[in-house]
Amino acid sequence: MKRVSLGATDLSVSNICLGTMQFGWTADEDASFAVMDAFVEAGGNFLDTADIYSNWMPSHAGGEAEEIIGRWVSSRGSRDRLVIATKARGKMWDGPDGEGLSRAHLTRAVEDSLRRMHVETIDLYQCHWPDNDTPIDETLRAFEDFIQSGKVRHIGASNYTTLQLEEALRATRAGSLPSFASLQPHYNLVHRRELEGGLQSFCERENVAVIPYSPLAGGFLTGKYRKGQALPKSERAGRMKGYMNDRGYGVVEALDVIGAGRGFAIGAIALAWLLAQPAVTAPIIGANSVEQLAELLPAGDMELSNEDVARLASASR
């Protein structure tokens, strides 16, 4: 993997980011430790999580992935080699401030994340979604306090539109407040419209790092969903039906051709295509095992030809 700058910050991150939503959900603690060990051994240093992971499970309250990261960081003594990103916004406790981007919610949420991950500073603290009930100025002033107190280094956004980022930038400039250094959009070869266009142009113009989530469309772009074949048993299989059409299967076929020519798994080809796109810094990948991770990591050192990039763009248009 290569090291790249995270937007306008002083952070140097691997161009593949390891997402951790599956930790404590589809990957137990031993598997999660093994995946993080393998990621770091391969040159990765960028981890992304969120406080809500995995509160959708009946037995979980949220924070499980952060706790696994915290135990791993403590056991490995690897904090200084890592760039750790987390997110806040979702519901974590009952009451009027149990969710959102208000100062009250964020003040408790940041302390909880620091405690769970056994760290003194979060390198990148992100708004998981916008909060229309809280003025952006209030959110940014809370972040300013976190930065000044050393709890947070830089801030980012996830799932924001161009208009919402522009509003945040106006507030930043008007109040000399911290600026979003990164954006997490949903972006992959079969989900392009959300980022491409005005949002991508904004990020290029303002030097905002794009760190796409779901870069493999929940596993569809790994090739395990094939035309005419039964759905595999998976937590996400039901969500793939929206991609199971001529366009989606055409993208997989194009990936097959390029992957066969290069000798790499098609998931790695899909990630390499993302890395060839303007403003993209590091796709966020997930892996339940070291074997899954190993198939994807070659993307970090891969450069597709202009012909390959154009072929995939055409198939996914």
PyMOL commands that set and color helices and strands:
alter all, ss='L'
color gray80, all
select helices_A, chain A and resi 29-41+64-76+79-81+103-117+136-148+162-175+198-206+217-222+237-243+246-262+266-275+290-301+306-316
alter helices_A, ss='H'
color red, helices_A
select strands_A, chain A and resi 3-5+12-14+17-19+46-48+83-88+122-127+152-158+180-184+209-210+284-285
alter strands_A, ss='S'
color yellow, strands_A
deselect
rebuild
show_as cartoon
